[in-house]
Structure formats: structure tokens, C-alpha cells
């Protein structure tokens, strides 16, 4: 091959490479422009949200490589005021290593979520979890202080209990740290002796199951109490949570 022929061949090869890069770049841009809107729409549909409910979807990494496998990778979505738990809306953040384009037919990989309860939401959540046993709740110093007014020695007395929380086997473990009754210097055992078993769930170590109040495809793994007064629940996501309607139905404590 002559020198002129070799130069022509190199130019053609470079042109092909440039064309591939341009096409790949265009495909990457298209994925980042189109996919978030599609996913946001599907999330709204699955969670029965209104069309204008905010759902933020972001994509990390090089998406064209994931697209060749039939999906997108490094996906993060945020949904404020999501109706994750019956009776209480939580701020939800979820991420996955891989999500198929056809989420209603495929499975996600490496899915995890964080459900955050803002301070103003905490009372409602505690009321639901305790089934009306507790009137109030605040986060302080890595602990939760619960309150309830009871009839005590013929008087209406506010009772407070400080507890620590952890996750064991997908359930919430309650560890009492202290208790008091306004105007009375009593221990937790003395309060229980005076009030019977009414306050036992917050004055004695307990395990509380929430699996029947959250989607079956969400398994709690950790809980964090923030200095800002919020509480965050970390969870793993079932691979089929977006494709299997049963995974979005409440689980069971049995």
C-alpha cells in the first residue's frame, strides 16, 4: 500500500472512531435526558402519587455501558413525603447499582433505601407504631424521649421515658434508658407497679415489628437518630420491588 493509501486508511479509521464516540456521547446524553423522567413516572405510578409529586432521579457513572445490559446503573431517587407507611408520610431516598429499563418485568440489583422522619412527623409515626400508647416523641442526644399523660395516684401526671433504638432482624428493638413521672421520683419498675401493664412497652425492653406497616420488599437494616431531631431508617430493597406488585403490599409479622 502506498503512503497516500495508508494516510487515507488512517483518516477513514479516525473518522469511524470519531463517529462512534459522537454516537456514544449522543446515546449517553439521551439516556440522561430521557430515563429520569420515565423512572419518575413509574415511581409515581407504583406509589400512587399525583403527577406533580416531586420525584428526583439522578444517574451516575457511564450509562451507555449499563444500557448494553438492558438498564441503567448507579441510580438514585428522592421522594419527599412518600406514603411508605400507612398513616405516615416519610422522606424516601433509594439507590441501586442497576435498574432494568423495563422495571415492571426485571429486577434491580444492589437496592437500598433510607426513610427519614422529620421532627414534625415523629409524633405521628410514634402514635402509629405504639397504637396510641404514646402522646409525643422527640429525638435528643441519640435517644428518643416518649411522653404520655396517665392517671397516677388520682392525678393526671405526664410520664416520660427515654429509650434507645436499634434494628434486629428487620424489627425495631427498644431499650429503655430512663423514666420519670412529674412530681414523683420513681423508677421504671415503680411506675409499672402503679400503672399496671399500660406503659410496659416503653418501660421494658421490647421488640416491635413494623413489617405489616411497610411494603414487603423493604427490610429495615439500621436506625439513626440525628442531632437535628429527625430519625432515619435504613433498609435493603427486594430485587423485585418494582416488578412484583406483592412486594409493595404490606408485609407480615407472622
RADAJO-V823072 format. One line per field, one symbol per residue. phi: phi as a letter, one per 30 degrees, with the letter a starting at -180 (. if undefined). A space follows every 50 residues. Layout:
phi: ???
This chain:
phi: .ddddddddddddddddddddddddddddddddceedddddddeddchcd dcddbcbbccicddddddcjabchcbbbbdhdddcejbcbdcbbbadabd ecddbcbdbidbbbcccdedcdedddddddhidcdaabcbhibcccbacb dbhibdcdcbbcbcbacbhiccccbdclaabeibcbddddddddcidece dccbebccccddcbeddccdbabbcdddjcbbccaccdecdccceddcde dbcd
